[in-house]
Each structure stands twice: as structure tokens, then as C-alpha cells.
């Protein structure tokens, strides 16, 4: 007697195996997608914070000895984007007189310019960035945005002016 015992997979078993494989693939892809987006977000925020630190250091260098601020014509002292910092220095050739040095700072086309030189990196723009004057303090509000992402970073710093 000859028994022909060929066992194979039914269509339901094949569909179940394909469905389970598809579910596992989708979960793995979602996990990979989530991790890569998190890494991109973290990388962009790190780059923006690094840029903010560099800009603040450049402003620190420019404003370290500023005694007073002259706001550009037509701008309010509550919110302005262009000013000149005045530094009073003792004249080296004459001990009894002072000379004024100036530093020009401006936000123009989403760039920070110090004495006409762009200091922010390419690919970074300063949106909603402004300066304001409060008694003897200069308030700097920076909002830095990376152009190829939606990431933004906002920072506020105060500078004490003169001997006040």
C-alpha cells in the first residue's frame, strides 16, 4: 500500500505569515524613523545652541566697554534693530581728554552685523531678534532659526552700560 502524504501550507497560513512579517517590518520601520528624526532634531538644536553661544561671545567682545547706546534714527528705544555703542577711552596722547570709539551693531536681512561684518553662520538666521534699552541696561533678544529645519532657539541677555 502506497500512502501519498504531501503536506503543504494552506493559503491562510501563507497570508498569516505574510501579515505577521508585514507588521514586524512596519514596527521596525517606525522605530527607525522615530530614532532618525530624534537624532536630526537633537543635532539641529545642538547646532543652533552652539551658534547662539558664538553670537553671544561676539556681542560680549563688541559691547564689553560700551558706555552708552545711540539708537538709529526712527527707531524706538523699546525695540530697535540698529544702534551704535559708544566707548569713552582716555586719549593715549593726552592724559586729560577722552576720545569716543564706536561700534555699530545691526540686525539686517536676518543677519547680525557688527561693524558691518556678518557674524552669524550661513544657514542660520535671526528672526524676531531685537534690542531694547531699559535704564542703563541693553537687552538683547535673539531668536535663531536653522534655515533647513523648523528648529528655533530663543535667548535673552542683558548688558550693563557704562559705570551705572
C-alpha positions as CSV (number, residue, x, y, z in Angstrom):
1,X,0.0,0.0,0.0
2,X,1.3,3.3,-1.0
3,X,0.4,6.4,1.0
4,X,0.9,9.8,-0.6
5,X,1.3,12.2,2.3
6,X,2.3,15.6,0.9
7,X,1.7,18.3,3.4
8,X,1.9,21.9,2.3
9,X,0.8,25.3,3.6
10,X,-2.7,26.4,3.1
11,X,-3.5,29.9,1.7
12,X,-4.5,31.0,5.2
13,X,-1.1,30.0,6.7
14,X,0.7,31.9,3.9
15,X,-1.5,35.0,4.5
16,X,-0.9,34.8,8.2
17,X,2.9,34.5,7.7
18,X,2.9,37.5,5.3
19,X,0.7,39.6,7.6
20,X,3.0,38.9,10.6
21,X,6.1,39.7,8.6
22,X,4.5,43.0,7.4
23,X,3.5,44.0,10.9
24,X,7.1,43.4,12.1
25,X,8.5,45.3,9.2
26,X,6.2,48.3,9.8
27,X,7.0,48.4,13.6
28,X,10.8,48.2,12.8
29,X,10.5,51.0,10.2
30,X,8.5,53.2,12.6
31,X,11.2,52.7,15.2
32,X,14.0,53.5,12.8
33,X,12.1,56.6,11.5
34,X,11.5,57.8,15.1
35,X,15.1,57.4,16.1
36,X,16.5,59.2,13.0
37,X,14.0,62.1,13.5
38,X,15.1,62.3,17.1
39,X,18.8,62.4,16.1
40,X,18.1,65.1,13.5
41,X,16.2,67.2,16.0
42,X,18.9,66.9,18.6
43,X,21.6,67.6,16.1
44,X,19.8,70.8,14.8
45,X,19.2,72.0,18.4
46,X,22.8,71.5,19.3
47,X,24.0,73.4,16.2
48,X,21.6,76.2,17.0
49,X,22.7,76.5,20.6
50,X,26.3,76.4,19.5
51,X,25.6,79.3,17.1
52,X,23.8,81.2,20.0
53,X,26.9,80.8,22.1
54,X,29.2,82.1,19.3
55,X,26.9,85.1,18.7
56,X,26.8,86.0,22.4
57,X,30.6,85.8,22.6
58,X,30.8,88.1,19.6
59,X,28.4,90.5,21.2
60,X,30.3,90.3,24.5
61,X,33.5,91.3,22.8
62,X,31.8,94.2,21.0
63,X,29.9,95.5,24.0
64,X,32.4,94.9,26.8
65,X,33.3,98.6,27.4
66,X,30.3,100.3,25.9
67,X,29.3,103.3,28.0
68,X,26.2,104.4,26.1
69,X,23.9,103.5,23.2
70,X,22.8,105.7,20.3
71,X,19.6,104.2,18.8
72,X,19.4,104.7,15.0
73,X,17.0,107.4,13.8
74,X,13.4,106.5,13.5
75,X,13.6,103.6,16.0
76,X,12.1,103.4,19.4
77,X,14.3,102.6,22.5
78,X,11.8,99.9,23.4
79,X,12.6,97.8,20.4
80,X,15.2,98.5,17.8
81,X,17.4,96.6,15.3
82,X,20.3,99.1,14.8
83,X,22.4,101.0,17.2
84,X,25.8,102.4,17.8
85,X,27.7,101.7,21.0
86,X,29.9,104.5,22.3
87,X,33.0,103.7,24.2
88,X,34.8,106.5,26.1
89,X,38.6,106.0,26.3
90,X,41.3,108.0,27.7
91,X,43.4,109.6,24.9
92,X,46.8,107.9,25.0
93,X,48.5,111.1,23.6
94,X,46.8,113.4,26.1
95,X,46.0,112.2,29.6
96,X,43.4,114.8,30.3
97,X,41.0,114.1,27.4
98,X,38.7,111.3,26.3
99,X,38.1,110.0,22.8
100,X,34.9,108.2,21.7
101,X,35.1,104.9,19.8
102,X,32.1,103.4,18.3
103,X,30.8,100.0,17.4
104,X,27.9,99.6,15.1
105,X,25.5,96.7,15.6
106,X,22.6,95.9,13.4
107,X,20.1,93.2,12.5
108,X,19.7,93.3,8.7
109,X,18.1,90.6,6.5
110,X,18.0,88.2,9.4
111,X,21.8,88.5,10.0
112,X,23.7,90.1,12.8
113,X,26.2,92.7,11.7
114,X,28.9,94.0,14.0
115,X,30.8,97.0,12.4
116,X,29.4,95.8,9.0
117,X,30.6,92.3,9.3
118,X,28.2,89.4,9.3
119,X,28.8,87.2,12.4
120,X,26.2,84.5,12.2
121,X,26.9,81.4,10.2
122,X,25.4,80.7,6.8
123,X,22.2,78.7,7.1
124,X,21.4,80.4,10.4
125,X,19.0,83.4,10.5
126,X,18.0,85.7,13.3
127,X,14.2,86.0,13.2
128,X,12.4,88.2,15.8
129,X,15.7,89.4,17.0
130,X,15.8,92.9,18.6
131,X,17.4,95.1,21.1
132,X,15.8,97.3,23.8
133,X,17.0,99.8,26.3
134,X,16.0,99.7,30.0
135,X,17.6,102.5,32.0
136,X,21.3,101.6,31.9
137,X,20.9,98.1,30.5
138,X,20.8,96.9,26.9
139,X,18.5,93.9,26.5
140,X,19.4,91.6,23.5
141,X,16.7,89.1,22.4
142,X,18.0,86.6,19.9
143,X,15.8,84.1,18.1
144,X,18.0,81.8,16.0
145,X,16.5,79.6,13.4
146,X,18.2,77.0,11.2
147,X,17.1,77.5,7.6
148,X,16.8,73.9,6.6
149,X,14.8,72.9,9.7
150,X,11.9,74.2,11.8
151,X,14.1,74.4,14.9
152,X,14.3,77.7,16.8
153,X,16.1,78.8,19.9
154,X,15.4,82.0,21.8
155,X,17.8,83.7,24.2
156,X,17.8,86.9,26.1
157,X,20.9,88.6,27.6
158,X,21.4,91.9,29.4
159,X,24.4,94.2,29.1
160,X,25.2,96.8,31.7
161,X,26.2,100.1,30.2
162,X,28.8,102.5,31.5
163,X,29.6,102.9,35.1
164,X,26.0,102.7,36.3
